[in-house]
């Protein structure tokens, strides 16, 4: 839905566990903007690193399972988060697609568990940590738990939206995409209104945009709701 991100001369490229990774410069810019309100340079940098590590782990979850299934993925981190891309073939079933979609949030949940375990060990050993490390621990927990849960909501192109689409296609192959887009419009609008009432403008704006994109795609592909 967001399309593939065009490469720029300022991209950072490397390989992690044999999987190519590319980071678009807008990834850092958006991370900076969301952390700007922290007001301290050290906390802003820590926040940006936590976002980077968390999204990279999420996309590695997708990519590692994709590679285990015999494909050749690459990862791109960009202003809307990131994606793990590959070229499927006729053997890539709906069940495989659902598993790959869920692998990203699952990787984040596992990492969340690791951070919780580290926090427990620190508490049991009465180890004192710096305010910066404490902030990093809390940020990693928040990002990996809540973003994982949000990402499982049935709104395209989130992982939950893709899982919803593929599940419906098992029973309604001809119009599974249309039903997933309809659900995305309703859920996106509901979450946007709910978040706005709670005062969470970021979530409200994000799901408002996602709901609009789902509605736009319904209009363009099917001529109406």
N, C-alpha and C positions, 0 to 999 in steps of 0.2 A: 504493500500500500504506500510506503514511503519511497519505494524504488531503490535502485542501487546508487550508492554514493560515489560521485565522480572523484577520481584521484587528483591530488594537488601536489605541487612541488614541496609542500610543507608537511606532508604526511610522514609519520614515523612508522617504519616497517621493521618487523623482526619475526622470528619463528619461535614458537613455544611448543615443546613436545612434538616437533615436526609439523606443526600446523601454522601456516602463514597468518600473520596478524598485521593489520593496517589501522592506524589511528589518524582520523581526520582532525585537523586543527580545531574545528568547531566543537569537538568533543571536550577539549580543555576549556574553551570559552564558556560553554553552557555550564560545565561543572563549576567554573569560577563564579558565574553569576548566581547560581543557587547557593553557593557558600559565602557570598559576599557579605551577607548580613551578620556573619559571625564576628566581624569587626577586628579580628586579630590575624595578622599575616600567617603565623604558625598554624593556627587552627584552620584557616582557609586552605593552606597547602595540604594539611593532613586530610581534610575533607575530600579534596580533589583526588588524593591518592587512594582513599577508601572507596570512592566511587569507581575509580579506574580498576582497582583490584576486584571489586565485587562484580562489576559488569563483565570483566574479562573472565572470571570464574564461571559466571552464568553462560556466556557464549562458549566457553570451553566444554561445558556440559553437553551442549548441543553438538559441538564439533567432534568430541571424542566418541560419542555414540554413533554419529554419522560415519566416522572413519571405521569404527568397529563393524559397521554394516557393509563396508567395502567401498565407500565413496571417498572423495578427496575434497574436504571442506577448506574454506578460508574464512577468517574472521575480520569484520570491519567494525570499529567503534566510531560512532558519529554523533551528531548533535541530538538525535532522538534516542540514543542508547547504543544499540549495536545489533549486528546480525551475523549468523554463521551461514554461509552460502555454499551450495554444492549443486551439481547437476544430477537429478534423479534419473532413474531408468524405469523400464516396465516392471521391474522386480520390487520397486519401492511401493509397498502396500500402504493402505490407510493405517493399519496397526503400527507399522514402522514410523509413519509420519507422526502419529500421536505420541509414540515413545520418544522420538527426537524432540518434539515440542515440549514434553514434560521434563526432559533431561536437563534443560537449562535451570528452571526453578528448583529442581531437585538438587543440583550442584550447589546452588545458593543456600538451600536449607541445610545441606551437609556442612557447608562452611560455617553457617550460623551455629550449628552444634559444636563445631570445633572451637569457635570463639567462646561459647558458653563454657566449654570444658576448661579452656585456658583461664577464664575468669574464676571458675571454681577452684582451680589449683592455686591461683594467686591468693584467693581468700583463705584457703586451708593452710597455706604456708605463711600467711600473714605478711605477704610481700607488698611493700608499698610501691605504688607506681606514680609516675609523674602525671600532672594534669593532662599533658598532651597524649600520653599513652592511654589514660583513662578515657579521653575523648575519642581516640581512635577505636577503642574496644566498643564503646557505646554506638559509634557511627556504623561500624561494621555489622553489629547486631541489627540495628534498625534497618539499614539498607537491604541486607540479605533476607531478613524475615518479611518485612512489609512490602518491599518491592516484589519479592517472590509471590506473595499472596495477591497483590494487586495485578501482577502479570498473569495470573491464572483466571482473571475475570473474563467472561466470554465476549470480548470485544476485539475484533480484528484491528490491527495485525498482531495484537498481543498473543502470547503463547496460548492463553486460555481460549481466545477466539479461534485460533487454528485448530486446537483440540476439539472445540465445539463444531467447527465446520467439518472436520474429518469424521467425527462421530455421526453427524447427521447424514453425511454422504454414504455411510454404510447402509442406511435404510432408504435414503432419498437421493440417489446419486445424481439425478437430473437437476434437482434444485437445492442441493445441500448448501451451496455457496450463497444462494439468495436468502435462505432461512438464517444462515449464520450472520449475514449482513443485517437482516431485520432485527435479530437478537442484539447485535452490536449497537444499533441505533437506540433501542429501548434501554439497554443496560448503560450505555455511555451517557445518555441524557439523564437517567435516574441518578447515577453516581455523580455527575456534574452538579445537579441540583442539591443533592445531599451534602456534597463537599462544600458547596457555596454557603449553605446554611450553617455549616460548622465553622466557616471562616477559613477553610483551606483553599486558597485561591489557586495554588499550583495544581492540585488534583482536579479542581473544578474546571480549570482551563484545559488541562490535558485531556480529560474525558469528554469535555465539550467538543474539542477538536477531533478526537477519535470518533465520537458519535456522528459528527458532521461528515467525516471522510467515509464512514460506512453508508450514510444516507446518500452522499454524492455518487458512490460506486453503485448503489442500487439504482439510482436514476440513469446513470450512464450505461450500465450493463443490461438492465431489465426494464427500463422505461418507467419505473415507479415502485412504490413500496410493496 
